[in-house]
Amino acid sequence: MTAGRLVERASSTVKSAAATHVRPATPRDLDAVVALRLALLREHPDHPIYGRLRTEIDRRARDLFAAQLRTRTETILLAEVAGEVVGILRCVESMGSPLLDPARYAYVSSVYVRPEARRRGVLRALVSEAERWSRARGLEQMRLHNVAGSVQAECAWEALGFAVVEQVRLRSLVPER
């Protein structure tokens, strides 16, 4: 089954009353991981960074995400509602600057909740599990980057305790065509 069909099939079964279950992804979940992470990228086609998808993205994604599923310094969490995967979050144990504390922190990335499952506690459940994973590793801080300009996303992250502390800016060096 293709990654797109997995997301499409799962979207028809999301129930708002069902509890969210979060678990670590395993190599057997590769199709779901690819489907959700590519859905995240494809949700931002006009973004100056995320809107520039490479050719052969499906093959490249499978190879990259399969390697990420095998590493011991990160976890990919999947959220399920009524037995269907509806959300994903990647959490990496990262090294800080040797000049700053903390020396290590949790870096949260690739967070995506399918549109029909949003505003039902799925993101909160994913972040709670990422926090448990991070605390178990002795990490005292979680950091993330998110797409600028989405008021809904900014409000969600603020509600979950994430504060804006810096901005990422982009300047293209390639001449426009």
Secondary structure as UniProt FT lines:
FT   HELIX           3..11
FT   TURN            12..13
FT   TURN            16..17
FT   STRAND          20..24
FT   HELIX           27..29
FT   HELIX           30..42
FT   TURN            45..46
FT   TURN            48..51
FT   TURN            55..56
FT   HELIX           57..70
FT   STRAND          74..81
FT   TURN            82..83
FT   STRAND          84..95
FT   TURN            98..99
FT   STRAND          104..113
FT   HELIX           115..117
FT   TURN            118..119
FT   HELIX           122..136
FT   TURN            137..138
FT   STRAND          142..144
FT   TURN            148..149
FT   HELIX           151..159
FT   TURN            160..161
//
